[in-house]
């Protein structure tokens, strides 16, 4: 009779330890992503400052309006490419972080489900006769929860893929527009 409360106590302790390990892992991944984001932004800011200084000097040294507008147009394409590169790097950081979080959550849920099913199986061995329906209901509930989680994961992955497609399409459109503006400006 005392084995069942002890099993629940051990299962609760193991689940708590597992949850804490997941929290620590996710926190670590979040800080890694923040570090990457800060590094990307600092690098971009430094490059932008240096390039702006050079561009300003070039524009101020223009001898006439024609040269001024030619220099302006020449800078449009590289700036668009840099913005596109920044967007892709930012998306890569976000996608990588999301993938790490998903992987950790999937592992945690699978591990928790395994432990719960093991506990239910162990407890059902010691259950009184006639409780088979309750055990079956608990197992069905676990199965339904797993199916719901799998559907949620599938939907989240589809949403992530749609977001990536939309970001890539937007970046492509921005690049094309910048190229068109640069081409029109250099023709003048």
N, C-alpha and C positions, 0 to 999 in steps of 0.2 A: 504494500500500500504506500510506503514511503518513497518508492522508486519514482513514481510519476511526478510528485512535486520537485524532487531532485532533478529529474530530467528537464522539467520546465525551467528550473532555475539555471541549469547549465546551458540550456538553449538560449535563454534570455541573455545570459552573460556573453555567450559566443556571438549572439546577434549584436549586442552593444559594442563589443570589440571590433566586429566587422564594420559596423556603421562608423565608428571612430576612424578606422583605417581608411575607409572610403572618403570621409570628410577630410582627412589629412592629405590624401592623394589629390583630391579635387582642389584643395587650397593650394597645394604645391603647383599644380598645373595652371591654376589661375595666375599665380605670381609669375610663373615662367612666361605666360602670355603677356602679362602686363610689362614685364621686362623687355620682351621683343617689341611690343608696341611703343614703349618709351624710346628704345634704341632707334626704331624706324623713324619716329617723329624728330628726334634730335638730329639724326643724319639728314633727314629731309630739310629741316630748318637750317642747318649749317650750309648745305648745298644751295638752298634757295637764297640765303643771304649773300654768299659768294657770287652766285650767278647774277643776282640783282645788281650788285655793285659793278660787276663787269658790264652788264647790259646798260646800266645808267651811264657809265663812262662812254660807252660806244654811242649811245643816243645823244649825249651832250656834245660829242665831237662831230656830229653830223654837220655837213657844210650847207645843206639846203633841205627843204621839206621832202623832196624826192628821196634823198638818202635816208632821212629820218624814217619815212614810211617803209622803205626797203628793209632797213634794219629791224623795225618793228615786226614786219611780216616774216623775216628770217627767224625771229625768235619764237614765233607762234608754234611751229611744228615741234621743235624740241621741248617746249613747255608742255604741250599736249602729251607727248610721249612720256615725259616725266610724271605727269599726273596719272596717266594710265598705269605706269609701272608702280607708283605708290598705291593706287587702288588695288592692283593685283596682289601686292605684298600684304596689304591690310586684309584683303579677303582670305589670303592664304593663312594668316595668323588666326583669323576668326574661324575658318574652316578646320584648321588643325586643333584648335582648342575644343571646338564642338565635337570633333571626332574622339578626342581623348576623354571628354566627359561622357560621351555615349558609350564608349568602350568600358569605362570604369563602372558606369551604371548597369550596363548589361551583365558584366561579370558579377557585380554585387547582387543583382536580382536573381541570377541563376544560382549563385551560391546560397542565398537565403532560401530560395525555393527548394533546393536540394536538402538543406537542413530541416526545413519545415516538414517536407514529405518524409524524411527519415524519422523525425520525431513522431509524426502521426502514425507511421508504421510501427514504431516501437511501442507507443502508447496503446495502439489498437491490439497489440499482442496481449496486453494485460487488461484490456477492456472486458467488462462483463458481457455475458451472452446477450444477444439481442441489440447490441449497439452497432451492428454492422452498417445500418442505415445512416447513422450519425457520421461514422468514419467515411462512408461513401460520399456523403454530402460535403464534408470538409475537403476531401480530395477533389470533388467536382468544383468546389469554390476556388481552390488553388489553381485548377486547370483553367477555369474561366478568367481568373485574374491574370494568368500567364498569357492567355489568348488576347486579352485586352491590352496588356503591355506590348505584346508583339505587334498588334495593330497600331498602337500609338508610336512605336519605334519606326514602323514602316512609313507612317504618315509624316513623322518628323524628318526622316531621310528624304522623302519626296519633296517636302517643303525646302529642305536645304539645297537639294539639287535644282529646284526651281529658282531659288534665290541666286545660286551661282550662275545659272543660265541668264537670268535677268541682269546681274551685275556685268557679266561678260558682254551681253548685248548692249548695255548702256555705255560701257567703255568703248566698244567698237563704234557705236554711233558718235560718241564724243570725239574719238580719233578721226573719224571720217569728216565730221564737221570742221574740226580744226585744220585738217588737210585741205579742205575746200576753201576755207578762209585764207589760209596761207597761200594757196595757189592763186586765188583771185587777187590778193594783195601784191604778190610778186609780178603779176601781169601788168599792173598799172604803171 
